[in-house]
Amino acid sequence: MFLGAHDDDNFSILRFESMLKTNKVLFFDSEEFEDIIHHYLEGGKITLAKRALKMGLQQHPSSIDLRLFQVEIYLFEDKLELAERLIDTLEKIDPNNEEIFIQRANMLSKKSLHHKAIEALETALKFSLEPAEIYAMLGMEYLFVENFEKAKDCFIACLLEDPEDHTSLYNVVYCFEFLEKVDEAVAFLKEFINQNPYSEIAWHQLGRQLCVLKRYEEALEAYEYANLIDEHFMGAYIEKGKVLEKLKKYQQAIDNYKVTLTIEDPSSFALLRIGKCYEKMHKMRLAIRFYRDAVHVDPLLDKGWLAITRFYYKQEKYQKALESINKAISLDGENGQYWLMAAQIHRKVLDFDQAVEAYAKSISLGTFKLSTWLKMADLLIHMREFEHALDQMIIADTLFPNRAKIYYRIAGLFYEKNRLDKAEKYLVKAFALHPQKDTVLESLFMEFYISKFFSDWLSEYKSKHP
């Protein structure tokens, strides 16, 4: 019976662990120690890796490869000065060893000396027969210094050496995206697919780039190929569902999302999208069922609670909507849109104080829309809190200058404060911008609108501005 390489590795590991249990000292050749140490480092078992390394160096003190593992452990433990001193020693012994320069690059990168790390990797390339890993590392270093063009070229070079390096494939597309070279990304991916037609990742990424260009039918075809190659590729089904939604093919989108539910445990994202599709198809019972399934799978899904909120709001079931938006806010209290939704619901249930607080919170979180300020001001006017409303409109005027909607409200508020000179000033500003908007006064300030003051002023204004 012959053992394969993997069986040999397992045998060495079992033999090493058996030795540790019996306290016997057995001999291993240096390559066996390398396999054992690599196994433990890959598994995150640093203590066992260090024990194997110590014993390996005792039995093979001149092994450069084992001492490089020592460098790797120093780097893992952030003992950068020890790592650098050992690298310097090893480079003097073997100045043509690519791994020494790779570890030097790792050390320099940890020190944020990325340009020097690039120099070390360029040196490593000179001695490498299989440079794919070095090109990938160079790409990452160029990303650190934000040279996306160089990074892109390095990841492409890596893929030429190793088309199966999916991380580099994702990274090269990321570079194209950052450089806003979508057409070039599409051309690259098509060429890559010509050479590697069974790369489901490449088909998937091609679909994403075609979506950016709004070439949705071609994107669908790309996702189809990805799923023909790998029928369990969740990402392709999800992206296909998104495209079908854009094309208003909601039932087909649902079918794709539902496939993902059979591949792995149901994802809250897929359940949420299914609910959205059913709602757009006006199948409300199915919509709310899938929304509820989404938050059941992930109770922390704030977007799921928001979807439920909007569903009940449209149904005019405001108490249920309020319960749902409060849940969303409890999960993401820094989302201004959630507070804005809460304000609208509080307003519907005539809880004006809470509505004003929610509007103010929404604004404080960056919801700088004129409509938000106007709604809050109108509510304060309704509550006859004129001073507060005026303060808000003055602030709004600094953010949204020359808006008739603001000036009419300020004029009305100054009238309520009996500041007729100020009221007249803002009436002039408002009418100069939009004379037809005086309906704002009629709806919010009826007493002002029917007053002799306004009637006389309006007559005089019209005589001067026929």
C-alpha positions as CSV (number, residue, x, y, z in Angstrom):
1,M,0.0,0.0,0.0
2,F,1.4,3.4,-1.1
3,L,0.7,6.6,0.8
4,G,-0.1,9.9,-1.1
5,A,1.5,13.2,-0.1
6,H,-1.6,14.2,2.0
7,D,-1.4,10.9,3.8
8,D,2.3,11.4,4.4
9,D,1.5,14.8,6.0
10,N,-1.2,13.3,8.2
11,F,1.2,10.5,9.3
12,S,3.9,13.0,10.2
13,I,1.4,15.1,12.3
14,L,0.0,12.0,14.0
15,R,3.5,10.8,14.7
16,F,4.5,14.3,16.1
17,E,1.5,14.5,18.4
18,S,2.1,10.9,19.6
19,M,5.6,11.9,20.4
20,L,4.4,14.9,22.5
21,K,2.1,12.6,24.5
22,T,4.8,10.0,25.3
23,N,7.7,12.5,25.8
24,K,9.8,10.5,23.4
25,V,12.1,12.3,21.0
26,L,11.7,11.1,17.4
27,F,13.5,12.2,14.3
28,F,11.8,14.0,11.5
29,D,13.4,15.3,8.3
30,S,13.2,19.1,7.7
31,E,10.4,18.8,5.2
32,E,8.3,16.9,7.6
33,F,8.8,19.7,10.2
34,E,7.8,22.2,7.6
35,D,4.6,20.4,6.8
36,I,3.8,20.0,10.5
37,I,4.5,23.7,11.3
38,H,2.5,24.8,8.2
39,H,-0.4,22.6,9.4
40,Y,-0.5,24.2,12.8
41,L,-0.1,27.8,11.5
42,E,-3.0,27.2,9.1
43,G,-5.1,26.0,11.9
44,G,-4.2,28.9,14.2
45,K,-2.5,26.5,16.7
46,I,0.5,28.8,17.3
47,T,1.7,27.1,20.5
48,L,2.0,23.7,18.7
49,A,3.6,25.4,15.7
50,K,6.3,26.9,18.0
51,R,6.9,23.6,19.7
52,A,7.4,21.9,16.3
53,L,9.7,24.8,15.1
54,K,11.8,24.6,18.3
55,M,12.3,20.8,17.8
56,G,12.9,21.2,14.1
57,L,15.6,23.8,14.6
58,Q,17.2,21.5,17.3
59,Q,17.4,18.7,14.7
60,H,18.1,20.9,11.6
61,P,19.8,24.1,12.9
62,S,21.0,25.1,9.4
63,S,17.6,24.8,7.7
64,I,16.7,28.2,6.2
65,D,13.1,27.2,5.5
66,L,12.6,26.4,9.1
67,R,14.1,29.7,10.2
68,L,11.8,31.4,7.7
69,F,8.9,29.9,9.7
70,Q,10.5,31.5,12.7
71,V,10.2,34.8,10.9
72,E,6.6,34.1,10.1
73,I,5.8,33.5,13.8
74,Y,7.7,36.7,14.8
75,L,5.5,38.6,12.3
76,F,2.4,37.0,13.6
77,E,3.3,38.1,17.1
78,D,4.3,41.6,16.0
79,K,7.9,41.1,17.0
80,L,9.0,43.1,14.0
81,E,12.6,43.9,15.1
82,L,13.4,40.2,15.8
83,A,11.9,39.4,12.4
84,E,14.0,42.0,10.7
85,R,17.2,40.9,12.3
86,L,16.6,37.3,11.4
87,I,15.7,38.3,7.8
88,D,19.0,40.2,7.5
89,T,20.9,37.2,8.7
90,L,19.2,34.8,6.3
91,E,19.7,37.2,3.3
92,K,23.4,37.1,3.9
93,I,23.4,33.3,3.9
94,D,21.1,32.9,0.9
95,P,20.7,36.2,-1.1
96,N,18.8,34.6,-4.0
97,N,16.0,33.1,-1.9
98,E,12.7,34.6,-3.0
99,E,10.9,33.6,0.3
100,I,13.3,35.8,2.3
101,F,12.3,38.8,0.2
102,I,8.6,37.9,0.5
103,Q,9.0,37.8,4.3
104,R,10.9,41.1,4.3
105,A,8.0,42.6,2.3
106,N,5.5,41.2,4.9
107,M,7.6,42.8,7.7
108,L,7.8,46.2,5.8
109,S,4.1,46.1,5.1
110,K,3.4,45.6,8.8
111,K,5.5,48.7,9.4
112,S,3.4,50.6,6.8
113,L,6.5,51.0,4.7
114,H,4.6,49.9,1.6
115,H,6.9,51.4,-1.0
116,K,9.8,49.5,0.5
117,A,7.7,46.4,0.6
118,I,7.1,46.8,-3.1
119,E,10.9,47.0,-3.7
120,A,11.3,43.7,-1.8
121,L,8.7,42.0,-3.8
122,E,10.2,43.2,-7.1
123,T,13.4,41.6,-5.9
124,A,11.6,38.4,-5.1
125,L,10.2,38.3,-8.6
126,K,13.7,38.1,-10.0
127,F,14.2,34.7,-8.3
128,S,10.8,33.3,-8.6
129,L,9.8,30.5,-11.0
130,E,6.1,30.6,-9.9
131,P,5.4,34.4,-9.4
132,A,1.6,34.3,-9.0
133,E,1.7,34.8,-5.2
134,I,4.2,37.7,-5.5
135,Y,2.1,39.5,-8.1
136,A,-0.9,39.2,-5.8
137,M,1.1,40.6,-2.9
138,L,2.4,43.4,-5.1
139,G,-1.2,44.2,-6.1
140,M,-2.2,44.5,-2.4
141,E,0.8,46.8,-1.6
142,Y,-0.1,49.1,-4.5
143,L,-3.7,49.2,-3.1
144,F,-2.2,50.3,0.2
145,V,-0.5,53.3,-1.5
146,E,-3.7,53.9,-3.7
147,N,-2.0,53.2,-7.0
148,F,-4.9,51.4,-8.5
149,E,-3.6,51.3,-12.0
150,K,-0.4,49.5,-10.9
151,A,-2.5,47.3,-8.6
152,K,-4.7,46.3,-11.5
153,D,-1.7,45.4,-13.6
154,C,-0.3,43.2,-10.9
155,F,-3.5,41.3,-10.3
156,I,-3.8,40.7,-14.0
157,A,-0.3,39.4,-14.1
158,C,-1.2,37.1,-11.2
159,L,-4.2,35.8,-13.1
160,L,-2.1,35.1,-16.2
161,E,0.0,32.8,-13.9
162,D,-2.9,31.4,-11.9
163,P,-6.4,31.8,-13.4
164,E,-7.9,30.1,-10.3
165,D,-6.9,32.9,-8.0
166,H,-10.4,34.1,-7.3
167,T,-9.2,36.8,-4.8
168,S,-7.1,38.4,-7.5
169,L,-10.0,38.3,-9.9
170,Y,-12.2,40.1,-7.4
171,N,-9.4,42.6,-6.8
172,V,-8.8,43.4,-10.4
173,V,-12.5,44.1,-10.9
174,Y,-12.4,46.3,-7.8
175,C,-9.5,48.3,-9.4
176,F,-11.4,48.8,-12.6
177,E,-14.5,50.0,-10.6
178,F,-12.4,52.4,-8.5
179,L,-10.8,53.8,-11.7
180,E,-14.3,54.1,-13.2
181,K,-13.3,52.0,-16.2
182,V,-16.4,49.9,-16.5
183,D,-16.1,49.3,-20.3
184,E,-12.4,48.2,-19.8
185,A,-13.6,45.9,-17.0
186,V,-16.1,44.3,-19.3
187,A,-13.5,43.9,-22.1
188,F,-11.0,42.3,-19.6
189,L,-13.6,39.9,-18.2
190,K,-14.7,38.8,-21.7
191,E,-11.1,38.1,-22.7
192,F,-10.5,36.3,-19.4
193,I,-13.7,34.2,-20.1
194,N,-12.4,33.4,-23.6
195,Q,-9.4,31.8,-21.9
196,N,-11.3,30.4,-18.9
197,P,-14.9,29.7,-20.1
198,Y,-15.8,27.7,-17.0
199,S,-15.0,30.4,-14.4
200,E,-18.3,31.1,-12.7
201,I,-16.7,34.0,-10.8
202,A,-15.7,35.7,-14.0
203,W,-19.2,35.3,-15.5
204,H,-20.7,36.6,-12.2
205,Q,-18.4,39.7,-12.2
206,L,-19.2,40.3,-15.9
207,G,-22.9,40.4,-15.1
208,R,-22.3,42.9,-12.3
209,Q,-20.3,45.2,-14.7
210,L,-23.0,44.9,-17.4
211,C,-25.6,46.0,-14.9
212,V,-23.6,49.2,-14.2
213,L,-23.8,49.9,-17.9
214,K,-27.6,49.1,-17.8
215,R,-27.1,46.2,-20.3
216,Y,-29.5,44.1,-18.3
217,E,-30.3,41.4,-20.8
218,E,-26.6,40.7,-21.3
219,A,-26.1,40.7,-17.5
220,L,-28.9,38.1,-17.2
221,E,-27.1,35.9,-19.7
222,A,-23.9,36.2,-17.8
223,Y,-25.5,35.2,-14.6
224,E,-27.2,32.2,-16.4
225,Y,-23.8,31.0,-17.5
226,A,-22.5,31.3,-13.9
227,N,-25.3,29.1,-12.7
228,L,-24.9,26.6,-15.5
229,I,-21.3,26.2,-14.4
230,D,-22.2,26.1,-10.7
231,E,-25.9,25.5,-10.0
232,H,-25.3,26.2,-6.3
233,F,-23.7,29.7,-6.9
234,M,-25.9,31.8,-4.6
235,G,-24.5,35.1,-5.7
236,A,-25.5,34.6,-9.3
237,Y,-29.1,33.8,-8.4
238,I,-29.3,36.9,-6.1
239,E,-27.9,39.2,-8.7
240,K,-30.2,37.7,-11.4
241,G,-33.1,38.4,-9.1
242,K,-32.1,42.0,-8.7
243,V,-31.9,42.5,-12.5
244,L,-35.3,40.9,-13.0
245,E,-36.7,43.3,-10.5
246,K,-35.3,46.2,-12.5
247,L,-37.0,44.8,-15.6
248,K,-40.2,44.5,-13.6
249,K,-40.2,40.7,-14.1
250,Y,-41.2,40.1,-10.5
251,Q,-42.3,36.5,-10.7
252,Q,-39.1,35.5,-12.3
253,A,-37.1,37.4,-9.7
254,I,-39.1,35.6,-7.0
255,D,-38.2,32.2,-8.6
256,N,-34.5,33.0,-8.5
257,Y,-34.6,34.2,-4.9
258,K,-36.5,31.1,-4.0
259,V,-33.8,28.9,-5.5
260,T,-31.3,30.3,-2.9
261,L,-33.6,29.2,-0.1
262,T,-33.1,25.6,-1.2
263,I,-29.3,25.8,-1.5
264,E,-28.5,27.1,2.0
265,D,-30.5,28.2,5.1
266,P,-32.9,30.9,4.1
267,S,-31.3,34.3,4.0
268,S,-33.1,37.4,5.3
269,F,-32.0,39.3,2.2
270,A,-33.7,36.9,-0.2
271,L,-36.9,36.7,1.9
272,L,-37.0,40.5,2.1
273,R,-36.6,40.8,-1.7
274,I,-39.3,38.2,-2.3
275,G,-41.6,40.2,0.0
276,K,-40.8,43.4,-2.0
277,C,-41.7,41.6,-5.3
278,Y,-45.0,40.3,-4.0
279,E,-45.9,43.8,-2.8
280,K,-45.1,45.2,-6.2
281,M,-47.4,42.5,-7.7
282,H,-50.1,43.6,-5.2
283,K,-50.1,40.3,-3.5
284,M,-50.2,41.8,0.0
285,R,-50.7,38.7,2.1
286,L,-47.7,37.0,0.5
287,A,-45.7,40.2,0.9
288,I,-46.2,40.6,4.6
289,R,-45.6,36.8,5.1
290,F,-42.2,37.0,3.6
291,Y,-41.4,40.3,5.4
292,R,-42.2,38.5,8.6
293,D,-40.1,35.5,7.6
294,A,-37.2,37.8,6.9
295,V,-37.2,39.3,10.4
296,H,-37.8,35.9,11.9
297,V,-34.6,34.6,10.3
298,D,-32.8,37.8,11.3
299,P,-34.5,39.7,14.1
300,L,-31.8,42.4,13.8
301,L,-32.7,43.2,10.1
302,D,-33.7,46.8,10.5
303,K,-34.5,47.0,6.7
304,G,-37.0,44.2,7.3
305,W,-38.7,46.1,10.0
306,L,-38.8,49.2,7.8
307,A,-40.4,47.2,5.0
308,I,-43.1,46.0,7.5
309,T,-43.5,49.6,8.7
310,R,-44.1,50.9,5.2
311,F,-46.5,48.0,4.4
312,Y,-48.7,48.8,7.4
313,Y,-48.4,52.5,6.8
314,K,-49.9,52.1,3.3
315,Q,-52.6,49.9,4.8
316,E,-53.3,52.8,7.3
317,K,-52.6,50.4,10.2
318,Y,-50.6,53.0,12.0
319,Q,-50.2,51.4,15.4
320,K,-48.6,48.3,13.8
321,A,-46.5,50.6,11.7
322,L,-45.3,52.4,14.8
323,E,-44.4,49.2,16.6
324,S,-42.3,48.2,13.5
325,I,-40.5,51.5,13.1
326,N,-39.6,51.6,16.8
327,K,-38.0,48.1,16.3
328,A,-36.0,49.5,13.3
329,I,-34.9,52.5,15.3
330,S,-33.9,50.3,18.2
331,L,-31.6,48.5,15.8
332,D,-30.2,51.5,14.0
333,G,-31.0,54.7,15.9
334,E,-28.6,56.7,13.8
335,N,-30.7,56.3,10.6
336,G,-32.4,59.6,9.8
337,Q,-34.8,58.0,7.4
338,Y,-36.2,55.8,10.2
339,W,-36.9,58.8,12.4
340,L,-38.5,60.6,9.5
341,M,-40.8,57.6,9.0
342,A,-41.6,57.6,12.7
343,A,-42.5,61.3,12.5
344,Q,-45.0,60.7,9.8
345,I,-46.6,57.9,11.8
346,H,-46.8,60.0,15.0
347,R,-48.4,62.7,12.9
348,K,-51.0,60.3,11.6
349,V,-52.0,59.2,15.2
350,L,-52.1,62.8,16.3
351,D,-49.1,62.5,18.6
352,F,-47.7,65.9,17.6
353,D,-45.1,66.2,20.3
354,Q,-43.5,62.9,19.4
355,A,-43.7,63.8,15.7
356,V,-41.8,67.1,16.2
357,E,-39.1,65.2,18.2
358,A,-38.8,62.6,15.5
359,Y,-38.5,65.3,12.8
360,A,-35.8,67.1,14.8
361,K,-33.9,63.8,15.3
362,S,-34.1,63.1,11.6
363,I,-32.7,66.5,10.8
364,S,-29.9,66.2,13.4
365,L,-28.9,62.9,11.7
366,G,-28.5,64.5,8.3
367,T,-31.9,64.4,6.7
368,F,-31.4,67.8,5.1
369,K,-34.5,68.0,3.0
370,L,-36.5,71.1,2.7
371,S,-39.7,69.0,2.9
372,T,-38.6,67.7,6.4
373,W,-38.2,71.3,7.7
374,L,-41.5,72.4,6.3
375,K,-43.4,69.5,7.7
376,M,-41.9,70.1,11.2
377,A,-42.6,73.8,10.9
378,D,-46.2,73.2,9.8
379,L,-46.8,70.9,12.7
380,L,-45.4,73.5,15.2
381,I,-47.6,76.2,13.6
382,H,-50.6,73.8,14.1
383,M,-49.5,73.5,17.7
384,R,-49.2,77.3,17.9
385,E,-45.6,77.0,18.9
386,F,-44.7,80.0,16.7
387,E,-41.4,80.9,18.2
388,H,-40.0,77.4,17.7
389,A,-41.4,77.2,14.2
390,L,-39.8,80.6,13.3
391,D,-36.4,79.4,14.6
392,Q,-36.6,76.4,12.4
393,M,-37.6,78.4,9.3
394,I,-34.7,80.9,9.9
395,I,-32.3,77.9,10.0
396,A,-34.0,76.4,6.8
397,D,-33.5,79.8,5.1
398,T,-29.7,79.6,5.6
399,L,-29.6,76.1,4.1
400,F,-32.2,76.6,1.3
401,P,-32.0,80.3,0.4
402,N,-34.5,82.0,-1.9
403,R,-37.4,79.6,-1.4
404,A,-40.9,81.1,-1.5
405,K,-42.2,78.3,0.7
406,I,-39.9,79.4,3.5
407,Y,-40.6,83.1,3.1
408,Y,-44.4,82.7,3.2
409,R,-44.1,80.8,6.5
410,I,-41.7,83.3,8.0
411,A,-44.0,86.2,7.0
412,G,-47.0,84.4,8.6
413,L,-45.0,83.7,11.8
414,F,-43.9,87.3,12.1
415,Y,-47.5,88.3,11.7
416,E,-48.5,86.0,14.6
417,K,-45.8,87.8,16.7
418,N,-47.2,91.2,15.6
419,R,-44.0,92.0,13.8
420,L,-45.7,93.5,10.8
421,D,-42.6,95.2,9.4
422,K,-40.9,91.8,9.3
423,A,-44.0,90.1,7.9
424,E,-44.1,92.7,5.1
425,K,-40.4,92.2,4.4
426,Y,-40.8,88.5,3.9
427,L,-44.0,88.9,1.9
428,V,-42.1,91.0,-0.6
429,K,-39.4,88.3,-0.9
430,A,-42.0,85.5,-1.3
431,F,-44.1,87.3,-3.9
432,A,-41.0,88.2,-5.9
433,L,-40.2,84.5,-6.2
434,H,-43.6,82.9,-6.5
435,P,-46.7,85.0,-6.2
436,Q,-49.1,82.1,-6.6
437,K,-47.8,80.4,-3.5
438,D,-49.8,82.7,-1.2
439,T,-52.1,79.6,-0.7
440,V,-49.5,78.7,2.0
441,L,-50.9,81.6,4.0
442,E,-54.5,80.5,3.3
443,S,-53.8,77.0,4.6
444,L,-51.5,77.8,7.6
445,F,-52.4,81.4,8.6
446,M,-56.0,82.0,7.8
447,E,-56.3,84.9,10.2
448,F,-53.4,86.6,8.4
449,Y,-54.8,85.7,5.0
450,I,-58.1,87.4,5.6
451,S,-56.7,90.3,7.5
452,K,-57.0,93.9,6.4
453,F,-53.2,94.2,6.7
454,F,-52.7,91.5,4.1
455,S,-55.5,92.8,1.8
456,D,-54.1,96.3,1.8
457,W,-50.6,95.1,1.3
458,L,-51.6,92.9,-1.6
459,S,-53.5,95.6,-3.3
460,E,-50.5,98.0,-3.0
461,Y,-48.2,95.2,-4.2
462,K,-50.3,94.5,-7.3
463,S,-50.6,98.1,-8.2
464,K,-46.8,98.4,-8.2
465,H,-46.3,95.1,-10.0
466,P,-49.2,94.9,-12.5
